[in-house]
Amino acid sequence: MPSALMSFMAQHTLLLVLVGVTFTALSSCSAQAHNAGMSTSRIVIHGRTLDVEINALGRDYERAAGVRLTEAASGVVNPVALAVMAPSLLTYIGDHVAVLAGGRHCASRPGAVRAADTHIFVTITWTCPIDPRDLRYRVTLFQDVDPAARHLAIIVTDNGERELAFDRGVPEITLSGDGSSMLEVVGRFVEAGIDHIFLGYDHIAFLLAVILWGQSLWSLFKVVTAFTVAHSLTLSLAALDIVRMPSSVVEPLIAATIVFVAAENFFVRDIRSRWRATFVLGLVHGFGFAGALREYGLRDGTLVPALAGFNMGVEIGQVAIVALIFPLLLWSDRIGGHNAIATGRRPALVYACSAVILAFGLYWLIERAVFA
């Protein structure tokens, strides 16, 4: 009797732990759905004059500058609100972006702002008082609300384009020099891809729902590979500007894929043929990844290595998530002498986790489709 009681407690303790982890992770990500991410600058240098176009998400400005700019559900920038709040936004940028020459601040003209879906483009021209032999660019955008915020500057001169990266540890960089190597570009976007998959709560929810019934590495390999191939295809097509879908369509569709796979767990336990459905649904997620990739202000010269690096980063993140969750599922199969090979995974475990994921999927679907 004591051993039976211990087995019962162990089984239900693991069930509560997995459900609790699923709920906590998703609710935490939902409550903090957006951390300040990558902003970009495109800097065109003409002697003593620099034309700078800064691209960042409207929601990043909302958090940092304390202004209301976007629709609550979709994150799309409201042009009327942007026009009203433009002075506050430009003041914030003036406090966090500067151009220096010979250690002296260059003067800026009044900036212009425009909305582009969920993003805001700010155009400012700086004129330096002396010959800019020691020209430097300083950026600390959004670091006051998110220390992990990063910035990517694309420098355009008569000699071509190059990229410079900024973060909390490197807030200021000289605009002279040879710029980033191809390897540095790939490495930077690998890191960005990893960050995106771990901050992409909806992608994580989809992946969790897909693998809950998995009992072998081969079945998971087929499902995850199908998802990888599918989203890599649409990510590439969108990044190369061959096919595009607006975020107002993509985001509700991603939520719908989560609802589908979570609900399917209540009716289908054999995932050996699930790779087909996962491939189709993965095509939708690829457009979501492409939306994140476009935030980096990609240019033709770095598009291919950046795309490859970002995709590798996403795959590394996916593998890490599966590597964390799958051993827990296998452990649940062995508790109390349960014979998973003969009887399959305990339905209660899968149903409970799927119910949590399904609830979040429905919430995101309604939020993005109805209230956007």
Residue pairs with C-beta under 8 A, 6 or more apart in sequence:
7 335
7 336
7 337
8 336
10 335
10 336
11 332
11 335
11 336
11 338
11 346
14 328
14 331
14 332
14 335
14 349
15 332
15 346
15 348
15 349
15 352
18 328
18 332
18 349
18 352
18 353
19 352
19 353
19 356
22 208
22 353
22 356
22 357
23 356
25 201
25 204
26 201
26 204
26 205
26 356
26 357
26 360
27 360
29 199
29 201
29 204
30 201
30 360
30 363
30 364
33 201
34 57
34 59
34 60
34 75
35 146
35 148
35 149
35 199
36 60
36 63
36 64
36 141
36 142
36 143
36 145
36 146
36 148
36 149
37 57
37 60
37 149
37 150
37 195
37 199
37 292
37 295
38 149
38 150
38 151
38 152
38 192
38 295
38 296
39 54
39 55
39 56
39 57
39 60
39 139
39 141
39 142
39 149
39 150
39 151
39 152
40 54
40 55
40 56
40 151
40 152
40 153
40 154
40 295
40 296
40 297
41 52
41 53
41 54
41 55
41 97
41 137
41 139
41 151
41 152
41 153
41 154
41 297
42 52
42 53
42 55
42 153
42 154
42 156
42 297
43 50
43 51
43 52
43 137
43 153
43 154
43 155
43 156
43 175
44 50
44 51
44 52
44 156
45 132
45 135
45 155
45 156
45 157
45 175
47 132
48 101
48 127
48 128
48 129
48 130
48 131
48 132
49 125
49 126
49 127
49 128
50 99
50 106
50 125
50 126
50 127
50 128
50 135
51 123
51 125
52 97
52 99
52 123
52 124
52 125
52 126
53 121
53 122
53 123
54 93
54 97
54 121
54 122
54 123
54 124
54 141
55 119
55 120
55 121
55 295
55 297
56 119
56 120
56 141
56 142
57 75
57 118
57 119
57 120
57 295
58 69
58 70
58 75
58 76
58 77
58 82
58 115
58 118
58 119
58 120
59 69
59 70
59 75
59 118
60 141
60 142
60 149
61 67
61 69
61 89
61 92
61 120
62 68
62 69
62 70
63 142
63 145
63 146
64 92
64 141
64 142
64 144
64 145
65 85
65 88
65 89
65 91
65 92
66 88
67 81
67 85
67 88
67 89
68 81
68 85
69 77
69 78
69 81
69 82
69 85
69 89
69 120
70 76
70 77
70 78
70 81
70 118
71 78
71 372
72 371
73 367
73 368
73 371
73 372
74 118
74 247
74 248
74 251
74 368
74 372
75 118
75 247
76 117
76 118
76 247
76 248
76 372
77 115
77 116
77 117
77 118
77 119
77 120
78 115
79 115
82 89
82 113
82 114
82 115
82 120
86 113
89 113
89 120
89 122
90 110
90 111
90 113
90 122
93 111
93 122
93 124
93 141
94 108
96 139
96 140
96 141
96 142
96 143
96 144
97 124
97 138
97 139
97 140
97 141
98 105
98 106
98 137
98 138
99 105
99 106
99 108
99 126
99 128
99 135
99 136
99 137
99 138
100 106
100 134
100 135
100 136
100 137
100 138
100 172
101 128
101 129
101 130
101 131
101 132
101 133
101 134
101 135
101 136
102 130
102 132
102 133
102 134
103 134
104 128
104 129
104 130
106 126
106 127
106 128
106 129
106 132
107 126
107 127
107 128
107 129
108 124
108 125
108 126
108 127
109 124
109 125
109 126
109 127
111 122
111 123
111 124
112 122
112 123
112 124
113 120
113 121
113 122
113 123
114 120
114 121
114 123
115 121
117 246
117 247
118 247
119 295
128 135
132 175
133 176
134 174
134 176
135 174
135 175
135 176
136 172
136 173
136 174
136 175
137 153
137 164
137 172
137 173
137 175
138 171
138 172
139 151
139 153
139 166
139 171
139 172
140 168
140 171
141 149
141 151
142 149
143 149
143 168
143 171
147 168
148 167
148 168
149 167
149 168
150 165
150 166
150 167
151 165
151 166
151 167
152 163
152 164
152 165
152 166
152 188
152 296
152 297
153 163
153 164
153 165
153 166
153 173
154 161
154 162
154 163
154 297
154 299
155 161
155 162
155 163
155 164
155 175
155 179
160 301
161 299
161 301
161 302
162 178
162 179
162 180
163 179
163 180
163 185
163 302
164 173
164 175
164 179
164 180
165 180
165 184
165 188
166 172
166 173
180 188
182 305
185 302
185 305
185 306
185 309
186 305
186 306
186 308
186 309
186 312
187 309
188 306
188 309
189 296
189 305
189 306
189 307
189 308
189 309
189 310
189 313
190 309
190 310
190 312
190 313
190 316
191 313
192 296
192 309
192 310
192 313
193 309
193 310
193 311
193 312
193 313
193 314
193 315
193 316
193 317
194 313
194 314
194 316
194 317
194 320
195 313
196 289
196 292
196 310
196 313
196 314
196 317
197 203
197 204
197 313
197 314
197 317
197 318
197 321
198 204
198 317
198 321
200 288
200 292
202 254
202 255
202 258
202 288
202 364
203 254
203 285
203 288
203 289
204 321
205 258
205 262
205 357
205 360
205 361
206 254
206 257
206 258
206 261
206 281
206 285
207 224
207 227
207 318
207 321
207 322
208 321
208 325
208 353
208 357
209 258
209 261
209 262
209 265
209 353
209 354
209 357
210 223
210 224
210 227
210 261
210 271
210 274
210 278
211 220
211 223
211 224
211 271
211 322
211 325
211 326
211 329
212 265
212 329
212 345
212 349
212 350
212 353
212 354
213 265
213 268
213 269
213 270
213 271
213 344
213 345
213 350
214 220
214 223
214 271
214 326
214 329
215 329
215 330
215 333
215 340
215 341
215 344
215 345
217 326
219 271
219 272
220 322
220 326
222 272
222 275
223 271
223 274
223 275
223 278
224 318
224 319
224 322
225 275
226 275
226 276
226 278
226 279
226 282
227 278
227 279
227 281
227 282
227 285
227 318
228 282
228 315
228 318
229 279
229 282
230 278
230 279
230 280
230 281
230 282
230 283
230 285
230 286
231 282
231 283
231 285
231 286
231 289
231 314
232 286
232 311
233 283
233 286
234 243
234 283
234 284
234 285
234 286
234 287
234 290
235 286
235 287
235 289
235 290
235 293
235 307
235 310
235 311
236 286
236 307
236 311
237 243
237 286
237 290
238 244
238 245
238 286
238 287
238 290
238 291
238 293
238 294
239 290
239 293
239 294
239 298
239 303
239 307
240 303
240 307
245 287
247 291
248 372
250 284
250 287
250 288
250 291
251 288
251 364
251 368
251 372
252 365
252 368
252 369
252 372
253 284
254 284
254 285
254 288
254 364
255 361
255 362
255 364
255 365
255 367
255 368
255 369
256 361
256 365
257 281
257 284
257 285
258 357
258 358
258 360
258 361
258 364
258 365
259 358
259 361
259 362
259 365
260 277
260 281
261 277
261 278
261 281
262 354
262 355
262 357
262 358
262 361
263 354
263 358
264 274
264 277
265 350
265 351
265 354
266 351
266 354
268 274
269 344
269 345
269 347
269 350
289 310
289 311
289 314
293 306
293 307
293 310
296 306
298 306
298 307
329 345
329 349
330 340
332 338
332 345
332 346
332 349
333 340
333 345
333 346
334 340
338 346
